[in-house]
Amino acid sequence: MKEPAPKPAPSPVSVRKVAEELDLLPGETLWRAYLNPGTGETYTVTDEDRAAIEDPDDRLIPDWQREQLPKVREVLESGDWIALPSKYDLHEYGIMKSFCLEIDNEERRADLLDAISGRGAFRSFKNLIHRYGIQQRWFDYRAREIERFVADWLEEKGIAYER
């Protein structure tokens, strides 16, 4: 009897692709992004998707959403997918604070650190980086930190990755 061919090793997962998927998640919802470590594919399941697969009467589900349900079921039920960390796991406030601490100009650094304390921290921070003209520096820094976070998470899970 002929033995089946061994499965090829999964390709390394793209850190950038996973970081982009994580970054796109809205912060105030129960949406979750998932990764198939064998294929590197990512997929986001929305609150509505979750409710739709739990509803035994799918007559009220729009056609466009009904077409997605097999994929949603695969992601949630197959065991081939793992949930990515949530936006909360990312600790964006910590990323903002470490960015502030890297600013060489003492006065600007103090202003930025002041901006991220208290209510409206994200809005105040955004306004200041625009006023100082360092928004691109922030975007680049943030992207690198999210990719670092994702790489650490993939490594912790034993998933091969590429930058």
N, CA, C and O of each residue as an XYZ file, in Angstrom:
652
protein
N       0.844     -1.176      0.000
C       0.000      0.000      0.000
C       0.891      1.242      0.000
O       1.842      1.342      0.775
N       0.571      2.162     -0.865
C       1.361      3.381     -1.008
C       1.006      4.373      0.097
O      -0.168      4.647      0.344
N       2.043      4.912      0.765
C       1.814      5.897      1.825
C       1.492      7.248      1.213
O       2.022      7.602      0.160
N       0.620      8.007      1.875
C       0.308      9.341      1.343
C       1.544     10.238      1.433
O       2.380     10.106      2.328
N       1.620     11.146      0.474
C       2.737     12.101      0.455
C       2.659     12.979      1.689
O       1.567     13.364      2.106
N       3.802     13.300      2.278
C       3.758     14.180      3.459
C       3.253     15.568      3.080
O       3.469     16.052      1.969
N       2.580     16.183      4.032
C       2.094     17.545      3.808
C       3.278     18.485      3.744
O       4.209     18.374      4.542
N       3.247     19.420      2.788
C       4.342     20.399      2.771
C       4.276     21.282      4.020
O       3.201     21.539      4.562
N       5.440     21.733      4.459
C       5.484     22.634      5.617
C       4.770     23.925      5.253
O       4.873     24.394      4.119
N       4.051     24.500      6.202
C       3.367     25.755      5.897
C       4.375     26.852      5.560
O       5.489     26.890      6.083
N       3.949     27.724      4.681
C       4.787     28.873      4.342
C       4.825     29.814      5.534
O       3.879     29.861      6.321
N       5.909     30.562      5.672
C       5.947     31.531      6.773
C       4.822     32.562      6.633
O       4.471     32.974      5.527
N       4.285     32.953      7.745
C       3.209     33.940      7.796
C       3.822     35.329      7.655
O       4.884     35.599      8.215
N       3.164     36.202      6.915
C       3.626     37.574      6.732
C       3.273     38.422      7.955
O       2.100     38.643      8.254
N       4.303     38.891      8.654
C       4.090     39.755      9.818
C       3.318     40.999      9.407
O       2.400     41.430     10.106
N       3.693     41.571      8.275
C       3.038     42.804      7.823
C       1.545     42.578      7.581
O       0.719     43.403      7.971
N       1.201     41.463      6.938
C      -0.207     41.177      6.645
C      -1.012     41.005      7.938
O      -2.121     41.526      8.053
N      -0.462     40.283      8.898
C      -1.155     40.085     10.171
C      -1.270     41.416     10.916
O      -2.310     41.716     11.503
N      -0.201     42.211     10.890
C      -0.228     43.523     11.563
C      -1.290     44.421     10.942
O      -2.002     45.123     11.660
N      -1.403     44.407      9.624
C      -2.420     45.226      8.959
C      -3.823     44.773      9.337
O      -4.706     45.602      9.555
N      -4.032     43.463      9.416
C      -5.351     42.935      9.796
C      -5.693     43.364     11.225
O      -6.817     43.785     11.500
N      -4.733     43.258     12.114
C      -4.941     43.660     13.505
C      -5.218     45.153     13.602
O      -6.076     45.585     14.371
N      -4.496     45.930     12.825
C      -4.649     47.387     12.869
C      -6.003     47.843     12.340
O      -6.506     48.887     12.755
N      -6.594     47.083     11.440
C      -7.875     47.462     10.846
C      -9.070     47.203     11.761
O     -10.163     47.711     11.508
N      -8.876     46.425     12.811
C      -9.992     46.118     13.702
C     -10.478     47.376     14.410
O      -9.673     48.134     14.951
N     -11.784     47.602     14.409
C     -12.292     48.724     15.194
C     -12.111     48.414     16.676
O     -12.197     47.256     17.084
N     -11.866     49.422     17.463
C     -11.567     49.206     18.871
C     -12.770     48.931     19.751
O     -12.623     48.306     20.801
N     -13.936     49.369     19.366
C     -15.094     49.301     20.263
C     -16.091     48.217     19.884
O     -17.275     48.355     20.192
N     -15.669     47.161     19.238
C     -16.602     46.108     18.863
C     -16.064     44.758     19.318
O     -14.961     44.655     19.853
N     -16.853     43.752     19.097
C     -16.436     42.395     19.413
C     -15.886     41.688     18.178
O     -15.778     40.462     18.169
N     -15.541     42.434     17.148
C     -14.957     41.833     15.968
C     -13.662     41.146     16.365
O     -12.931     41.638     17.224
N     -13.377     40.005     15.739
C     -12.124     39.304     15.984
C     -11.508     38.933     14.647
O     -12.203     38.538     13.711
N     -10.209     39.066     14.577
C      -9.465     38.638     13.403
C      -8.839     37.285     13.715
O      -8.458     37.015     14.854
N      -8.736     36.447     12.706
C      -8.212     35.089     12.854
C      -7.122     34.853     11.828
O      -7.071     35.500     10.782
N      -6.256     33.915     12.153
C      -5.149     33.536     11.282
C      -5.187     32.033     11.070
O      -5.368     31.262     12.013
N      -5.015     31.630      9.821
C      -4.812     30.219      9.523
C      -3.295     30.040      9.407
O      -2.709     30.426      8.396
N      -2.654     29.463     10.424
C      -1.189     29.361     10.401
C      -0.659     28.505      9.259
O       0.491     28.663      8.849
N      -1.480     27.604      8.745
C      -1.041     26.743      7.643
C      -0.984     27.450      6.308
O      -0.178     27.099      5.446
N      -1.846     28.455      6.132
C      -1.913     29.158      4.847
C      -1.465     30.613      4.937
O      -1.136     31.230      3.924
N      -1.453     31.157      6.150
C      -1.128     32.572      6.328
C      -2.309     33.492      6.082
O      -2.183     34.712      6.180
N      -3.455     32.911      5.761
C      -4.652     33.709      5.478
C      -5.195     34.316      6.769
O      -5.148     33.690      7.828
N      -5.706     35.531      6.672
C      -6.371     36.178      7.795
C      -7.820     36.425      7.418
O      -8.157     36.565      6.242
N      -8.671     36.476      8.433
C     -10.090     36.712      8.190
C     -10.680     37.350      9.440
O     -10.371     36.938     10.558
N     -11.520     38.345      9.253
C     -12.175     39.010     10.372
C     -13.629     38.589     10.441
O     -14.349     38.605      9.443
N     -14.048     38.210     11.639
C     -15.435     37.823     11.895
C     -16.080     38.968     12.668
O     -15.603     39.367     13.730
N     -17.167     39.486     12.119
C     -17.868     40.603     12.752
C     -18.908     40.093     13.743
O     -19.222     38.904     13.783
N     -19.429     41.006     14.532
C     -20.510     40.681     15.467
C     -21.706     40.111     14.697
O     -22.330     39.137     15.119
N     -22.006     40.742     13.560
C     -23.148     40.315     12.750
C     -22.937     38.911     12.185
O     -23.878     38.120     12.117
N     -21.694     38.598     11.775
C     -21.392     37.254     11.262
C     -21.667     36.206     12.338
O     -22.288     35.175     12.080
N     -21.192     36.494     13.542
C     -21.366     35.575     14.678
C     -22.864     35.347     14.959
O     -23.299     34.213     15.157
N     -23.626     36.417     14.973
C     -25.063     36.313     15.229
C     -25.750     35.530     14.117
O     -26.664     34.749     14.380
N     -25.315     35.735     12.880
C     -25.953     35.070     11.735
C     -25.768     33.554     11.785
O     -26.699     32.813     11.469
N     -24.587     33.082     12.176
C     -24.413     31.623     12.206
C     -25.118     30.984     13.399
O     -25.350     29.776     13.408
N     -25.457     31.786     14.397
C     -26.178     31.271     15.559
C     -27.691     31.300     15.360
O     -28.430     30.695     16.136
N     -28.156     32.003     14.320
C     -29.589     32.152     14.069
C     -30.086     30.977     13.231
O     -29.667     30.822     12.084
N     -30.975     30.143     13.787
C     -31.471     29.000     13.019
C     -32.350     29.415     11.837
O     -32.499     28.650     10.884
N     -32.924     30.601     11.886
C     -33.775     31.089     10.800
C     -32.986     32.110      9.991
O     -32.929     33.288     10.343
N     -32.381     31.645      8.909
C     -31.517     32.554      8.136
C     -32.272     33.281      7.020
O     -31.647     33.860      6.132
N     -33.609     33.259      7.056
C     -34.371     33.937      5.999
C     -34.206     35.447      6.051
O     -34.347     36.120      5.030
N     -33.910     35.981      7.217
C     -33.769     37.427      7.363
C     -32.345     37.911      7.098
O     -32.081     39.113      7.097
N     -31.444     36.981      6.875
C     -30.042     37.345      6.624
C     -29.903     37.760      5.165
O     -30.338     37.029      4.275
N     -29.306     38.920      4.903
C     -29.132     39.358      3.517
C     -28.273     38.362      2.725
O     -27.412     37.682      3.283
N     -28.529     38.293      1.409
C     -27.810     37.343      0.550
C     -26.293     37.507      0.644
O     -25.561     36.519      0.714
N     -25.823     38.761      0.645
C     -24.380     38.979      0.677
C     -23.763     38.399      1.943
O     -22.638     37.900      1.921
N     -24.508     38.466      3.054
C     -23.977     37.929      4.301
C     -24.105     36.407      4.327
O     -23.231     35.719      4.856
N     -25.173     35.886      3.767
C     -25.376     34.440      3.707
C     -24.242     33.767      2.935
O     -23.836     32.651      3.260
N     -23.734     34.456      1.909
C     -22.633     33.906      1.114
C     -21.351     33.768      1.938
O     -20.515     32.916      1.638
N     -21.189     34.591      2.965
C     -19.991     34.557      3.807
C     -20.054     33.493      4.899
O     -19.022     33.124      5.460
N     -21.234     33.004      5.200
C     -21.409     32.125      6.352
C     -20.580     30.846      6.303
O     -20.079     30.431      7.349
N     -20.405     30.193      5.149
C     -19.530     29.008      5.148
C     -18.095     29.340      5.590
O     -17.465     28.561      6.306
N     -17.597     30.478      5.166
C     -16.245     30.883      5.571
C     -16.213     31.191      7.064
O     -15.270     30.804      7.755
N     -17.221     31.875      7.562
C     -17.293     32.201      8.985
C     -17.325     30.909      9.806
O     -16.630     30.793     10.816
N     -18.133     29.941      9.369
C     -18.197     28.652     10.079
C     -16.836     27.956     10.046
O     -16.392     27.402     11.052
N     -16.185     27.987      8.896
C     -14.850     27.373      8.789
C     -13.890     27.999      9.798
O     -13.182     27.297     10.519
N     -13.880     29.323      9.837
C     -12.963     30.039     10.726
C     -13.256     29.712     12.189
O     -12.336     29.478     12.973
N     -14.529     29.697     12.552
C     -14.893     29.513     13.952
C     -14.945     28.058     14.403
O     -14.805     27.773     15.592
N     -15.147     27.136     13.465
C     -15.409     25.763     13.884
C     -14.397     24.724     13.418
O     -14.391     23.610     13.941
N     -13.540     25.050     12.452
C     -12.684     24.012     11.873
C     -11.487     23.625     12.727
O     -10.973     22.515     12.592
N     -11.036     24.507     13.596
C      -9.822     24.219     14.348
C      -8.555     24.584     13.590
O      -7.455     24.456     14.129
N      -8.693     25.036     12.348
C      -7.532     25.439     11.544
C      -7.146     26.894     11.778
O      -6.101     27.337     11.301
N      -7.953     27.628     12.489
C      -7.755     29.067     12.666
C      -7.530     29.388     14.137
O      -8.087     28.741     15.023
N      -6.700     30.402     14.380
C      -6.511     30.872     15.747
C      -6.811     32.369     15.792
O      -6.521     33.113     14.854
N      -7.395     32.781     16.902
C      -7.740     34.199     17.062
C      -6.472     35.022     17.234
O      -5.574     34.659     17.994
N      -6.418     36.124     16.523
C      -5.325     37.074     16.714
C      -5.558     37.816     18.024
O      -6.676     37.840     18.538
N      -4.520     38.410     18.555
C      -4.733     39.241     19.745
C      -5.736     40.347     19.409
O      -5.914     40.710     18.246
N      -6.375     40.865     20.429
C      -7.339     41.948     20.216
C      -6.610     43.284     20.192
O      -5.417     43.356     20.486
N      -7.334     44.337     19.841
C      -6.778     45.692     19.885
C      -6.322     46.029     21.310
O      -5.343     46.751     21.500
N      -7.031     45.508     22.292
C      -6.692     45.801     23.682
C      -5.364     45.164     24.077
O      -4.620     45.717     24.886
N      -5.069     43.992     23.499
C      -3.797     43.327     23.774
C      -2.619     44.134     23.245
O      -1.498     44.016     23.740
N      -2.881     44.945     22.248
C      -1.838     45.737     21.599
C      -1.323     46.870     22.495
O      -0.169     47.279     22.359
N      -2.132     47.367     23.379
C      -1.758     48.445     24.306
C      -1.232     49.674     23.570
O      -0.080     50.075     23.730
N      -2.098     50.245     22.774
C      -1.730     51.420     21.979
C      -1.222     52.573     22.847
O      -0.348     53.329     22.423
N      -1.759     52.706     24.039
C      -1.289     53.774     24.921
C       0.210     53.604     25.195
O       0.960     54.580     25.181
N       0.637     52.375     25.439
C       2.055     52.108     25.682
C       2.916     52.458     24.481
O       4.042     52.932     24.633
N       2.389     52.226     23.295
C       3.129     52.576     22.072
C       3.261     54.096     21.982
O       4.328     54.613     21.652
N       2.172     54.808     22.278
C       2.230     56.273     22.254
C       3.252     56.784     23.269
O       4.044     57.674     22.962
N       3.233     56.227     24.460
C       4.150     56.689     25.497
C       5.604     56.438     25.111
O       6.452     57.310     25.303
N       5.900     55.267     24.574
C       7.287     54.990     24.181
C       7.720     55.894     23.030
O       8.888     56.275     22.951
N       6.785     56.245     22.131
C       7.097     57.197     21.064
C       7.455     58.551     21.670
O       8.447     59.171     21.287
N       6.646     58.995     22.606
C       6.897     60.293     23.253
C       8.281     60.327     23.889
O       8.996     61.323     23.780
N       8.648     59.255     24.541
C       9.928     59.201     25.238
C      11.125     59.233     24.280
O      12.247     59.539     24.684
N      10.873     58.916     23.016
C      11.953     58.947     22.023
C      12.144     60.325     21.389
O      13.087     60.515     20.621
N      11.292     61.264     21.685
C      11.415     62.609     21.120
C      12.579     63.325     21.795
O      12.623     63.440     23.020
N      13.528     63.808     20.979
C      14.743     64.447     21.504
C      14.475     65.808     22.136
O      15.064     66.148     23.162
N      13.593     66.577     21.528
C      13.301     67.915     22.033
C      12.553     67.786     23.360
O      11.437     67.269     23.413
N      13.191     68.268     24.430
C      12.656     68.101     25.781
C      11.273     68.728     25.955
O      10.396     68.137     26.586
N      11.080     69.916     25.402
C       9.799     70.603     25.537
C       8.690     69.848     24.807
O       7.593     69.679     25.339
N       8.980     69.393     23.584
C       7.985     68.632     22.824
C       7.682     67.302     23.508
O       6.529     66.877     23.582
N       8.733     66.653     24.007
C       8.534     65.385     24.710
C       7.595     65.598     25.901
O       6.664     64.817     26.103
N       7.832     66.636     26.679
C       6.988     66.937     27.846
C       5.555     67.247     27.419
O       4.602     66.796     28.054
N       5.405     68.023     26.335
C       4.059     68.341     25.826
C       3.311     67.071     25.417
O       2.134     66.901     25.735
N       4.004     66.192     24.715
C       3.372     64.956     24.250
C       3.004     64.053     25.420
O       1.921     63.468     25.444
N       3.898     63.942     26.380
C       3.590     63.121     27.559
C       2.415     63.698     28.338
O       1.593     62.959     28.879
N       2.346     65.012     28.391
C       1.214     65.685     29.030
C      -0.087     65.377     28.278
O      -1.129     65.126     28.882
N       0.004     65.405     26.959
C      -1.178     65.196     26.112
C      -1.780     63.809     26.299
O      -2.994     63.642     26.179
N      -0.948     62.815     26.591
C      -1.483     61.454     26.688
C      -1.942     61.083     28.093
O      -2.270     59.927     28.362
N      -1.962     62.050     28.969
C      -2.486     61.758     30.308
C      -3.876     62.374     30.431
O      -4.105     63.506     30.006
N      -4.779     61.632     31.007
C      -6.129     62.139     31.217
C      -7.073     61.887     30.060
O      -6.769     61.157     29.117
N      -8.223     62.514     30.167
C      -9.281     62.343     29.151
C      -8.849     62.921     27.811
O      -8.128     63.916     27.749
N      -9.300     62.281     26.747
C      -9.015     62.769     25.403
C      -7.571     62.593     24.986
O      -7.082     63.326     24.126
N      -6.870     61.621     25.588
C      -5.443     61.431     25.329
C      -5.157     61.194     23.847
O      -4.228     61.785     23.297
N      -5.932     60.350     23.205
C      -5.660     60.027     21.804
C      -5.862     61.249     20.910
O      -5.063     61.503     20.008
N      -6.918     61.994     21.160
C      -7.195     63.196     20.359
C      -6.122     64.259     20.598
O      -5.632     64.874     19.651
N      -5.762     64.470     21.860
C      -4.728     65.464     22.178
C      -3.399     65.088     21.541
O      -2.700     65.938     20.989
N      -3.062     63.822     21.621
C      -1.820     63.331     21.014
C      -1.830     63.576     19.509
O      -0.860     64.081     18.943
N      -2.932     63.215     18.874
C      -3.062     63.388     17.419
C      -2.905     64.865     17.039
O      -2.208     65.194     16.079
N      -3.549     65.736     17.787
C      -3.440     67.171     17.498
C      -2.002     67.663     17.616
O      -1.535     68.436     16.780
N      -1.305     67.214     18.652
C       0.077     67.661     18.848
C       1.035     67.148     17.789
O       1.898     67.891     17.321
N       0.895     65.875     17.402
C       1.823     65.367     16.377
C       1.610     66.090     15.050
O       2.552     66.271     14.278
N       0.366     66.504     14.785
C       0.111     67.303     13.580
C       0.716     68.699     13.728
O       1.332     69.215     12.796
N       0.543     69.295     14.880
C       1.090     70.635     15.111
C       2.615     70.638     14.997
O       3.198     71.581     14.462
N       3.253     69.592     15.494
C       4.716     69.501     15.431
C       5.224     68.939     14.103
O       6.430     68.900     13.862
N       4.306     68.508     13.249
C       4.705     67.983     11.940
C       5.435     66.643     12.014
O       6.285     66.340     11.177
N       5.095     65.852     13.020
C       5.773     64.561     13.187
C       4.818     63.379     13.018
O       5.094     62.272     13.480
N       3.698     63.629     12.352
C       2.716     62.564     12.201
C       3.259     61.375     11.411
O       2.953     60.231     11.747
N       4.063     61.619     10.363
C       4.609     60.491      9.606
C       5.598     59.693     10.460
O       5.660     58.465     10.385
N       6.353     60.406     11.254
C       7.279     59.723     12.173
C       6.486     58.822     13.121
O       6.897     57.696     13.402
N       5.345     59.324     13.614
C       4.483     58.533     14.489
C       3.916     57.319     13.752
O       3.944     56.206     14.278
N       3.402     57.527     12.541
C       2.810     56.417     11.787
C       3.840     55.323     11.538
O       3.537     54.138     11.675
N       5.061     55.719     11.171
C       6.125     54.744     10.932
C       6.487     54.006     12.220
O       6.653     52.786     12.217
N       6.606     54.743     13.305
C       6.941     54.154     14.598
C       5.860     53.162     15.022
O       6.159     52.041     15.433
N       4.620     53.582     14.919
C       3.490     52.742     15.311
C       3.448     51.456     14.483
O       3.241     50.370     15.024
N       3.646     51.586     13.168
C       3.639     50.408     12.291
C       4.743     49.429     12.700
O       4.513     48.221     12.748
N       5.938     49.947     12.995
C       7.047     49.077     13.427
C       6.716     48.374     14.747
O       7.010     47.191     14.918
N       6.103     49.110     15.673
C       5.764     48.529     16.971
C       4.672     47.464     16.847
O       4.722     46.444     17.535
N       3.697     47.693     15.984
C       2.653     46.685     15.776
C       3.268     45.443     15.141
O       2.936     44.322     15.527
N       4.159     45.631     14.175
C       4.818     44.481     13.550
C       5.689     43.736     14.566
O       5.751     42.507     14.540
N       6.351     44.458     15.447
C       7.157     43.814     16.483
C       6.260     42.987     17.407
O       6.587     41.853     17.756
N       5.125     43.575     17.795
C       4.153     42.888     18.634
C       3.669     41.598     17.958
O       3.595     40.547     18.595
N       3.342     41.687     16.673
C       2.855     40.522     15.928
C       3.945     39.461     15.832
O       3.677     38.278     16.042
N       5.168     39.870     15.520
C       6.272     38.908     15.426
C       6.477     38.182     16.753
O       6.675     36.967     16.773
N       6.429     38.916     17.850
C       6.561     38.300     19.180
C       5.430     37.301     19.430
O       5.657     36.214     19.961
N       4.218     37.679     19.043
C       3.062     36.806     19.242
C       3.196     35.536     18.399
O       2.939     34.435     18.887
N       3.600     35.690     17.132
C       3.771     34.526     16.255
C       4.855     33.600     16.812
O       4.698     32.379     16.824
N       5.937     34.190     17.265
C       7.021     33.393     17.845
C       6.533     32.634     19.081
O       6.850     31.458     19.258
N       5.775     33.302     19.917
C       5.227     32.678     21.120
C       4.331     31.493     20.766
O       4.291     30.496     21.487
N       3.615     31.611     19.650
C       2.715     30.541     19.205
C       3.436     29.461     18.402
O       2.834     28.453     18.033
N       4.728     29.673     18.132
C       5.492     28.679     17.356
C       5.157     28.705     15.880
O       5.279     27.686     15.201
N       4.738     29.848     15.374
C       4.350     29.987     13.962
C       5.482     30.661     13.207
O       5.936     31.742     13.583
N       5.936     30.013     12.135
C       7.011     30.587     11.318
C       6.496     31.849     10.639
O       5.354     31.908     10.182
N       7.369     32.864     10.583
C       6.948     34.131      9.977
C       8.095     34.763      9.207
O       9.265     34.420      9.375
N       7.704     35.699      8.357
C       8.673     36.514      7.632
C       8.264     37.957      7.775
O       7.085     38.279      7.919
N       9.249     38.816      7.734
C       8.978     40.250      7.906
C       8.534     40.874      6.615
O       8.262     42.074      6.571
